[in-house]
């Protein structure tokens, strides 16, 4: 049995997390003066705690959609990236395609960015309509004033 302090154990776990198992074994040997086999067995025991949970690929889309339904696109991308081992760009593309093609309830899931774009474009349309309405009213007032002025000076 290898006697390891909590600090040393944390250092070893950090090395394991960074895929530096050999350095973790060396660290244990240097600090505990145990043998190679004992140190390796200890590190193997620690490494068991670092195994990723298995994710069922059949319901991966459902799990990603559940995260998206909470309004958290970044966490959905990270979850997909961790589950598949793909890169960030590929994971982002997949999640965005999933958002466009999947229906949640009776509405299509959209990202927050898309919602903001829709709000902005909607307000710009209503803004342009109100501006047009204002300009038409102003034109009517100006034409009426010109007509009244013309009639006043003609008489």
N, C-alpha and C positions, 0 to 999 in steps of 0.2 A: 504494500500500500504506500503510495506516494503522498507525503505531507506537503501541501501547497497552500500558501496564504491566499486570501481572497484577491489581493492586488495582483499577485502573480497569475492567478487563474484568469483574471480579467485581461491581462496582457496576452495570455495564451489564446483566449477566445478572440481577441482582436486580430491576432495573427491568423487564426483559423478562418475568420470571416474574410480576410484579405487573401485567402488561398496561399498562405505561407506556412503550411503544416510542418515542413522540415525545420524552419526557424522556431516554431512553437515547441517542437520536440527538443531542440537544442537549448531553448530557454529553460525548460523543465530540468534537463540534465545539469545545466550550469548552476541552477539555484538549489536543487535538492540533492545533488550528488548521487542520484539513482542511476541504474543501468539504462541502456538504450531501449531494451524491450519494455521495461516498466514505464519509461517516459512515453514511448509510442502508444502503449496500451492506455495510458492516462489521456493522451491527446485524442485517441480514437474514441474514448468515452465522452470527452467534451464535444467532439465533432458530431456525435449523434444528436445533440441538442440543436445543431445548426442545420439539420436537414430541412429543406423546404417542405411544407405540407403538399400532399398530392392534390391536384385540382382536376376535377372531372371535366375534360374538354367538351363533353356533350352539353353541359349546362353553363359553359364559360360565357357564352353570349348573354344568357339570362342573368348571370352574376354581374356582368359589366353593365347591362341595362338597369339592374337594380341600383347600382352605384350612381348611374347617370340620372335616374329618377329622383335622387336626392339632390340633384343640381351640382354634382361634383365631377366635372369632366376630367380634371387633373388626376384625381384618385382613380377614376376608371381607366385612364391611360396607364398609370403606374401599376394597377392591379393586372391589367392585360400583359404589360411588359414583363412583370415578375412571373406571371403564370406561364407564359410562352417562351421566355428567354429571348424574344425578339428585341431589336433596337428601339430606341425612343421614337424615331421618325416612322418606322413601320407600325408601331403600336398606335401612335397618334392617327395615322391614316386609317387603320382598321377601325378604331373607335369612331372616327368621324363618319366613315361609310356605314357603320352599324347604326349610328344615330339617324342617318338619312333614310335608311331602308326599313327600320323596325318601327312597329306601331306599339305604343304602350297605352292600354285602355282604348280610347277612341281618338287619340290625337298622336300625331307624329312627334317623337321626342326631338327637341331642338336645343342647341347649345345656348348658353347665356349670350354669347357674342351675336348669334343670329337674332335673338330677341331684341337686343339693343339696336342692331341695324334696322329691324322692322319698325321699332319705335321711332327712330330718327327719320326714316324715310316717310313714315306716316305723318309725323309732325311737319316735315318739310312740305308735304302735299297740302295739308290743311293750312299751313302758313302761306303757301303760294295762292291758294284759293281765297284766303282772307285778303291778301294783298291785291289780287285781281278785283275783288269786290270793292275794296276801298278806292282803287283807281277809277273804276266805273262810276262810283258815286261822286268822286271829285270831278270827273269829266262832265257829268250831268250838271253839277253845281256851277262849274265854270261856263258851260254853254248857256245855262239859264241866266247867269249874270251878264253875259255878253248880249243876250237877246233883250234883257230888260234895259240895259244901257243903250242899246241901239234904238229901242222904241222911245226912250225918254228924250234922246237928243233929236230924233226925227220929228217929233211933234213941235 
